[in-house]
Amino acid sequence: MIDAHCHLYSDKYDHDLDKVIQRARQHLEGVVVSAVDSPSLQKSLTIRRQHSDFIHVTAGVHPRTAAKLKKEELSQLWQAIKMVKKELVAVGEVGPDFHHTRDPHLRQRQLEVLEEAMRQADNFHLPLVIHARQAEAAALEVVSGCKTPVLFHCFAGPRQVARQITRNGFYLSFSAILLFSSELQKVATEVPLERILTETDSPALSPRRDRRRNEPAFLKPIVSRLAALREHPQEKIAKITSANARRFYGLDSRSNA
């Protein structure tokens, strides 16, 4: 199994990060850490350099930050990402979050930043990871012509949008929301297996509601639920979703480089 999206740079791991990674190694073959600004990018790269056989890094800008960033600040962030692009497996996460952002002008700015991120991903020859909350259709409209692979991480949107995403050849990633949402479970039974990844989005979204902190080692319940929904052995679903993650992020080519 591969955790396709998490945030190990979070200060919630500062006191026991080594143990968190040790536990992840017991269950997973890889972890993808998604940085959302310059400080988290530097911290993520430090973690990766210590665990380059296991940790992979993406770099983007969080929607709530993107909505308020000045153009000069965003330009500086892209330049910082460009300088380390050889250490990255994707651009993102980036995209609209209409749940937290209600102002129409800020929402439009989030979509503009997503469009710019799409161009940067193409320039860097990297796939694009999208954060779209209650804005999946709007994000899809922006990236429908994207030339690089696209992943809608932590997907929890409508079934019809999920169908459109996969028809475009893009990917979806399911988090622990899959355990609790009957509508999302319907989505998981309909979209092609070859377009599905699994993630923890840790430290958020624990698969157990009594846990205060999530971590990559807790990916298994998501894979198990997906296997039950698709009526396949868990081992088969783990193998398929891991292969999808390796294909989307180009992990095999990087390990052979």
C-alpha positions as CSV (number, residue, x, y, z in Angstrom):
1,M,0.0,0.0,0.0
2,I,1.0,3.6,-0.7
3,D,-0.3,6.6,1.3
4,A,-0.8,8.9,-1.7
5,H,-1.2,12.1,0.3
6,C,-0.3,13.2,3.9
7,H,1.4,16.0,5.8
8,L,4.3,14.6,7.9
9,Y,5.8,18.0,8.3
10,S,2.9,18.9,10.7
11,D,4.0,20.0,14.2
12,K,1.7,17.2,15.5
13,Y,4.5,14.8,14.5
14,D,7.4,16.8,16.0
15,H,7.7,14.7,19.1
16,D,7.7,11.2,17.5
17,L,8.1,11.5,13.7
18,D,10.7,8.8,13.6
19,K,8.3,6.3,15.2
20,V,5.5,7.4,12.9
21,I,7.7,6.6,9.9
22,Q,8.8,3.3,11.5
23,R,5.1,2.3,11.9
24,A,4.4,3.4,8.3
25,R,7.3,1.2,7.0
26,Q,5.7,-1.8,8.7
27,H,2.5,-1.5,6.6
28,L,3.3,0.6,3.5
29,E,5.7,0.6,0.6
30,G,5.7,4.4,0.3
31,V,4.3,7.7,1.6
32,V,3.7,10.9,-0.4
33,V,4.0,14.1,1.7
34,S,2.2,17.2,0.3
35,A,3.8,20.6,1.1
36,V,1.6,23.7,1.0
37,D,4.1,26.6,1.4
38,S,7.8,27.3,1.5
39,P,8.4,26.3,5.2
40,S,6.5,23.0,4.8
41,L,8.4,22.3,1.6
42,Q,11.7,22.7,3.2
43,K,10.7,20.5,6.2
44,S,9.2,17.9,3.8
45,L,12.4,17.8,1.8
46,T,14.5,17.3,5.0
47,I,12.3,14.3,5.9
48,R,12.6,12.9,2.3
49,R,16.4,13.2,2.3
50,Q,16.5,11.1,5.4
51,H,14.1,8.5,4.0
52,S,14.6,8.8,0.2
53,D,13.7,5.1,-0.3
54,F,10.2,5.6,1.2
55,I,9.2,9.3,1.4
56,H,8.2,11.3,-1.7
57,V,7.3,15.0,-1.8
58,T,4.8,17.2,-3.7
59,A,4.8,21.0,-3.5
60,G,1.9,23.5,-3.9
61,V,-0.1,26.1,-2.1
62,H,-3.0,25.6,0.2
63,P,-6.3,27.1,-1.1
64,R,-6.9,29.4,1.8
65,T,-3.4,30.7,1.4
66,A,-3.7,31.0,-2.4
67,A,-6.8,33.1,-2.1
68,K,-4.8,35.9,-0.3
69,L,-1.3,35.5,-1.7
70,K,0.1,38.5,-3.6
71,K,1.3,37.8,-7.1
72,E,4.9,38.5,-6.0
73,E,4.6,36.0,-3.1
74,L,3.2,33.3,-5.4
75,S,5.9,34.0,-7.9
76,Q,8.5,33.5,-5.2
77,L,6.9,30.2,-4.2
78,W,6.9,28.9,-7.8
79,Q,10.6,29.8,-8.0
80,A,11.3,27.9,-4.8
81,I,9.5,24.9,-6.2
82,K,11.4,25.2,-9.5
83,M,14.7,25.1,-7.6
84,V,13.9,21.7,-6.1
85,K,11.7,20.2,-8.8
86,K,14.0,17.2,-9.3
87,E,13.2,16.1,-5.7
88,L,9.4,16.4,-6.3
89,V,6.9,13.9,-7.7
90,A,4.1,16.4,-8.3
91,V,2.9,20.0,-8.1
92,G,0.2,20.4,-5.5
93,E,-1.9,20.3,-3.6
94,V,-3.6,23.3,-5.0
95,G,-7.1,24.3,-5.9
96,P,-10.4,25.7,-4.8
97,D,-12.0,25.2,-1.4
98,F,-15.5,26.7,-1.5
99,H,-16.3,25.2,1.9
100,H,-14.0,27.5,3.8
101,T,-13.9,30.3,1.2
102,R,-17.2,32.1,0.6
103,D,-16.1,35.4,-0.9
104,P,-16.6,35.2,-4.7
105,H,-13.5,37.2,-5.4
106,L,-11.4,34.9,-3.3
107,R,-12.9,31.8,-4.9
108,Q,-12.0,33.2,-8.3
109,R,-8.5,33.8,-7.1
110,Q,-8.2,30.2,-6.0
111,L,-9.2,29.1,-9.5
112,E,-6.7,31.5,-11.1
113,V,-3.9,30.0,-8.9
114,L,-5.0,26.5,-10.0
115,E,-4.8,27.5,-13.6
116,E,-1.3,28.9,-13.0
117,A,-0.3,25.7,-11.1
118,M,-1.5,23.7,-14.1
119,R,0.9,25.6,-16.3
120,Q,3.7,25.2,-13.8
121,A,3.1,21.4,-13.7
122,D,3.4,21.3,-17.5
123,N,6.6,23.4,-17.4
124,F,8.1,21.1,-14.7
125,H,6.9,17.9,-16.4
126,L,5.2,16.9,-13.2
127,P,1.7,15.6,-12.4
128,L,-0.8,17.9,-10.7
129,V,-2.5,17.2,-7.3
130,I,-5.8,19.1,-6.8
131,H,-7.5,20.1,-3.5
132,A,-11.1,20.7,-4.4
133,R,-13.7,20.9,-1.6
134,Q,-17.3,21.6,-2.6
135,A,-15.7,22.9,-5.8
136,E,-14.9,19.7,-7.7
137,A,-16.8,20.8,-10.8
138,A,-15.2,24.2,-10.9
139,A,-11.7,22.7,-10.6
140,L,-12.4,20.2,-13.3
141,E,-13.5,22.9,-15.6
142,V,-10.1,24.7,-15.1
143,V,-8.0,21.6,-15.6
144,S,-10.0,19.7,-18.2
145,G,-7.3,20.3,-20.8
146,C,-4.4,19.6,-18.6
147,K,-1.5,17.9,-20.4
148,T,0.0,16.3,-17.3
149,P,-1.7,13.6,-15.1
150,V,-4.2,15.0,-12.6
151,L,-5.2,13.7,-9.2
152,F,-8.2,14.9,-7.2
153,H,-7.0,14.2,-3.7
154,C,-9.3,13.4,-0.8
155,F,-12.2,13.2,-3.2
156,A,-15.7,13.6,-1.6
157,G,-17.6,15.2,-4.5
158,P,-20.7,14.2,-6.5
159,R,-20.9,11.0,-8.4
160,Q,-21.4,12.8,-11.8
161,V,-18.3,14.8,-11.3
162,A,-16.3,11.7,-10.3
163,R,-17.4,10.1,-13.6
164,Q,-16.3,13.2,-15.6
165,I,-12.9,13.2,-13.8
166,T,-12.2,9.6,-14.7
167,R,-13.5,10.0,-18.2
168,N,-10.9,12.7,-18.7
169,G,-8.3,10.1,-17.7
170,F,-7.7,11.7,-14.3
171,Y,-7.4,10.1,-10.9
172,L,-9.3,10.2,-7.6
173,S,-7.9,9.4,-4.1
174,F,-10.1,8.2,-1.2
175,S,-9.4,9.0,2.4
176,A,-11.2,7.9,5.6
177,I,-14.2,9.8,4.5
178,L,-15.0,6.7,2.5
179,L,-15.6,4.9,5.8
180,F,-18.4,7.2,6.8
181,S,-20.1,8.5,3.6
182,S,-22.7,6.4,1.9
183,E,-22.6,8.7,-1.1
184,L,-18.9,8.4,-1.5
185,Q,-19.1,4.6,-1.2
186,K,-21.4,4.7,-4.2
187,V,-18.8,6.7,-6.1
188,A,-16.1,4.1,-5.1
189,T,-18.2,1.3,-6.7
190,E,-18.6,3.1,-10.0
191,V,-15.3,4.7,-11.0
192,P,-12.6,2.5,-12.7
193,L,-10.3,0.8,-10.3
194,E,-7.3,1.8,-12.4
195,R,-8.1,5.5,-11.5
196,I,-8.2,5.1,-7.7
197,L,-5.6,5.9,-5.1
198,T,-5.8,5.8,-1.3
199,E,-4.6,8.3,1.2
200,T,-4.7,9.2,4.9
201,D,-4.4,13.0,4.5
202,S,-2.9,12.7,8.0
203,P,-2.7,14.1,10.6
204,A,-6.4,14.9,9.7
205,L,-9.2,12.5,8.9
206,S,-8.5,9.6,11.2
207,P,-10.3,6.3,10.3
208,R,-11.2,6.1,14.0
209,R,-13.3,8.9,15.3
210,D,-11.8,8.5,18.8
211,R,-8.2,9.1,17.5
212,R,-7.0,12.7,17.8
213,R,-4.2,12.3,15.2
214,N,-4.1,10.3,12.0
215,E,-0.9,8.8,10.5
216,P,0.1,6.9,7.3
217,A,0.1,3.6,9.1
218,F,-3.7,3.9,9.4
219,L,-4.2,3.5,5.7
220,K,-5.4,-0.1,5.8
221,P,-9.0,0.5,6.9
222,I,-9.5,2.6,3.7
223,V,-8.1,-0.1,1.5
224,S,-10.2,-2.7,3.3
225,R,-13.4,-0.7,2.8
226,L,-12.7,-0.2,-0.8
227,A,-12.1,-3.9,-1.2
228,A,-15.4,-4.7,0.4
229,L,-17.2,-2.2,-1.8
230,R,-15.6,-3.6,-5.0
231,E,-16.0,-7.2,-3.8
232,H,-12.3,-8.0,-4.3
233,P,-9.7,-9.4,-1.9
234,Q,-7.9,-6.7,0.1
235,E,-4.6,-7.8,-1.3
236,K,-5.8,-7.2,-4.8
237,I,-7.1,-3.7,-4.1
238,A,-3.8,-2.9,-2.3
239,K,-1.8,-4.0,-5.3
240,I,-4.0,-2.1,-7.8
241,T,-4.1,1.2,-5.8
242,S,-0.3,1.0,-5.2
243,A,0.3,0.5,-8.8
244,N,-1.9,3.5,-9.6
245,A,0.1,5.6,-7.2
246,R,3.4,4.5,-8.7
247,R,2.1,5.3,-12.2
248,F,0.6,8.7,-11.3
249,Y,3.6,9.9,-9.4
250,G,6.2,8.1,-11.7
251,L,7.7,6.4,-8.7
252,D,9.1,3.5,-10.6
253,S,11.0,5.7,-13.0
254,R,12.5,7.7,-10.2
255,S,13.6,4.6,-8.3
256,N,15.3,3.3,-11.4
257,A,16.9,6.6,-12.2
